[in-house]
């Protein structure tokens, strides 16, 4: 089923159907929120990012040294504006909607990181996202200096060799940093992470329609993602859309016959088909 022209889903498809470096990350993230808030005006929120960049410029007094600009950016976002990690209600879905994060000044590492990236890019800073396990980070890549920024911890900066401390906090010393943990995140991958967060939240509260909406937008970015097609099938089954569910689940079984859950998925298909 193709989304109707002008709908939030259609606009999201248009936003991500381009080369990765041409994806407007904040716009696409706001279009994710538009499915929850259909009347959400995207342009005023993008203008607020421009205004945040101007706030930083106004305090720089023509200073252009990247490290100084970075320090002023972090001071503006996390002290003057007061963005902070929402530790009290981490799994509130509003933490994943960029408009809510700007309005409420509360978010999760990923959405606070997207704001840091977008305002920093407007200032010409060499910033990149890092899909660190369990804790999104922002990397500053200056000449001869690489720093990590933790947007969930008030914009705290650390060197890459200090990243182990973040893993220790999350996994109690059971996981060691590997090079792939610090790879630069593509913009589309950040959007997948955002949608995966929402999917998990909605699955936990058994909100199948919203979880399905998240899965379907992940499939816009990665159309052949086997696990997402499987999850689309199981969610469709929960919603009583039996024929569609069978189609998705049989595709999954056909492409991943040796999957660890193949037997369980086959049993679900048989149940959906009913007695023969």
C-alpha positions in Angstrom: 0.0 0.0 0.0 1.5 3.3 -1.1 1.1 6.3 1.2 -1.1 9.0 -0.1 0.7 12.1 -1.5 1.2 14.8 1.2 0.7 12.4 4.1 3.3 12.2 6.8 4.4 8.8 5.6 4.7 10.0 2.0 6.8 13.0 3.1 9.0 10.7 5.2 9.6 8.5 2.1 10.6 11.5 0.1 12.9 12.7 2.9 14.9 9.5 3.1 14.8 8.4 -0.5 18.1 10.1 -1.4 21.9 9.8 -0.9 22.6 9.5 2.8 24.6 12.8 3.0 21.6 14.6 1.4 19.1 13.4 4.0 18.0 16.3 6.2 18.2 14.5 9.5 16.1 16.9 11.6 13.4 17.2 8.9 13.2 13.4 8.7 13.1 13.1 12.5 10.2 15.6 12.6 8.4 13.7 9.9 8.6 10.7 12.2 6.8 12.8 14.8 4.2 13.9 12.2 2.5 10.5 12.3 1.8 11.0 16.0 1.0 14.7 15.5 -0.5 15.0 12.0 -0.9 18.8 12.2 2.7 19.3 13.3 4.3 22.2 11.5 7.8 21.1 10.5 9.3 24.4 9.2 8.9 26.4 12.5 10.9 23.7 14.4 13.6 23.7 11.7 13.7 27.5 12.2 14.2 27.0 15.9 17.4 25.1 15.1 18.5 28.1 13.0 17.8 30.3 16.0 19.8 28.1 18.3 22.8 28.4 15.9 22.4 32.1 15.9 22.4 32.1 19.7 25.8 30.4 19.6 27.1 32.8 16.9 26.1 35.8 19.0 28.3 34.7 21.8 31.3 33.9 19.7 32.3 37.5 18.8 33.7 36.3 15.4 35.7 33.5 17.1 35.9 30.6 14.6 38.3 28.1 16.3 36.3 24.8 16.1 37.0 23.8 19.6 35.8 27.1 21.0 32.7 26.9 18.8 32.0 23.4 20.1 32.4 24.6 23.7 30.0 27.5 23.1 27.5 25.1 21.3 27.4 22.7 24.3 27.2 25.6 26.8 24.2 27.0 24.9 22.3 23.8 24.4 22.8 22.2 27.7 23.2 25.2 30.1 21.5 28.2 28.7 18.7 26.4 26.9 18.6 23.6 29.4 18.4 20.5 27.3 18.8 17.4 29.4 18.4 13.6 29.5 15.0 12.5 30.7 16.2 10.0 33.3 12.9 10.0 35.2 10.8 8.9 32.2 13.3 7.4 29.8 10.8 5.3 27.9 8.2 8.1 27.4 7.7 8.1 23.6 7.8 11.9 23.6 11.6 11.6 24.1 11.8 10.3 20.6 9.8 13.1 19.0 12.1 16.1 18.1 9.4 18.6 18.5 8.6 17.4 22.0 12.3 17.4 22.9 12.6 21.0 21.8 9.5 22.0 23.7 10.0 20.0 26.9 13.8 20.2 26.9 14.0 16.5 27.7 15.1 13.7 25.5 17.1 10.5 25.1 20.7 10.3 23.9 19.7 10.0 20.3 17.3 12.9 20.0 19.6 15.2 22.1 22.4 14.0 19.8 20.4 14.9 16.7 19.8 18.4 18.0 23.5 18.7 18.8 24.5 17.6 15.3 22.0 19.8 13.5 22.9 23.0 15.4 26.6 22.1 15.1 26.4 21.5 11.4 24.7 24.9 11.0 27.9 26.3 12.7 30.2 24.4 10.4 31.5 22.1 13.0 33.0 18.7 12.1 30.5 16.5 14.0 29.2 13.0 13.3 26.9 10.7 15.1 28.1 7.5 16.8 25.8 4.6 17.2 27.4 3.5 20.5 25.7 0.5 22.1 22.9 1.6 24.3 24.0 5.2 24.3 24.2 7.4 21.2 27.2 9.8 21.1 28.4 12.7 19.0 32.0 12.8 17.7 33.9 16.0 17.2 36.7 15.5 14.6 39.0 18.5 14.8 42.5 18.7 13.4 44.6 16.4 15.6 41.8 16.1 18.2 38.9 13.7 18.4 36.4 14.0 21.2 33.1 12.3 22.1 30.2 14.3 23.3 27.6 12.6 25.6 24.4 14.6 25.0 22.5 12.7 27.6 25.0 13.8 30.3 24.8 17.6 29.7 27.1 17.6 26.7 30.1 16.1 28.7 33.1 15.6 26.5 35.5 12.6 26.7 38.3 11.1 24.7 37.6 8.0 22.7 39.7 5.9 25.1 37.3 6.8 27.9 34.3 5.3 26.1 34.8 2.1 28.1 33.4 3.8 31.2 30.1 4.3 29.4 29.9 0.5 28.6 30.9 -0.3 32.2 27.9 1.7 33.4 25.5 0.0 31.1 26.9 -3.6 31.2 28.8 -3.8 34.5 32.2 -4.4 32.9 31.0 -7.4 30.9 31.5 -5.8 27.5 34.7 -4.3 26.1 34.8 -1.5 23.5 35.4 -2.6 20.0 36.3 -0.4 17.0 32.9 -1.0 15.3 31.2 0.6 18.4 32.7 3.9 17.5 32.0 3.9 13.8 30.3 7.0 12.3 26.6 6.5 12.0 24.9 7.2 8.7 21.9 9.6 8.8 19.5 6.9 7.7 20.9 4.6 10.4 20.2 7.2 13.0 16.6 7.3 11.8 16.4 3.5 12.0 17.7 3.7 15.6 15.0 6.3 16.4 12.3 4.2 14.9 13.6 1.1 16.6 13.4 2.9 19.9 9.7 3.8 19.2 9.0 0.2 18.1 10.4 -1.2 21.4 8.4 1.3 23.5 5.1 0.5 21.7 5.7 -3.3 21.8 6.2 -3.1 25.5 2.8 -1.4 26.0 1.2 -3.7 23.3 0.3 -0.8 21.0 0.4 -2.9 17.8 -0.7 -0.1 15.4 2.0 2.3 16.5 4.6 -0.5 16.6 3.6 -1.5 13.1 3.9 2.2 11.9 7.5 2.2 13.3 8.3 -1.1 11.6 6.9 0.1 8.2 9.1 3.2 8.3 12.2 1.1 9.1 11.2 -0.9 6.0 11.1 2.3 4.0 14.8 2.7 4.7 15.8 -1.0 4.7 13.1 -2.7 2.5 14.6 -6.2 2.8 15.3 -6.3 6.5 14.2 -9.8 7.4 13.6 -9.3 11.1 11.4 -6.2 10.3 9.3 -8.2 7.8 8.9 -10.9 10.4 7.8 -8.3 13.0 5.5 -6.7 10.5 3.9 -10.1 10.0 3.4 -10.8 13.7 2.0 -7.4 14.3 -0.4 -7.7 11.4 -1.5 -11.1 12.9 -2.2 -9.4 16.3 -4.3 -6.8 14.5 -6.4 -9.5 12.7 -5.0 -8.7 9.2 -4.5 -12.4 8.6 -3.8 -12.7 4.9 -1.3 -9.9 5.0 0.4 -11.5 8.0 0.7 -14.8 6.3 2.2 -13.2 3.2 4.9 -11.4 5.3 5.7 -14.4 7.5 6.0 -16.8 4.6 8.3 -14.4 2.9 10.4 -14.4 6.0 10.5 -18.2 6.2 11.4 -18.4 2.6 14.4 -16.1 2.9 15.5 -17.2 6.4 14.7 -21.0 6.6 17.4 -21.6 9.1 16.5 -18.8 11.4 16.4 -19.7 15.1 12.8 -18.8 15.3 11.7 -20.4 12.0 9.8 -23.2 13.8 7.9 -20.7 16.0 7.0 -18.6 12.9 5.9 -21.6 11.0 3.7 -22.6 13.9 2.1 -19.1 13.8 1.5 -19.4 10.0 -0.2 -22.8 10.5 -2.3 -21.3 13.3 -3.3 -18.4 11.1 -4.2 -20.7 8.2 -6.4 -22.7 10.5 -7.5 -26.4 10.1 -7.1 -27.8 6.6 
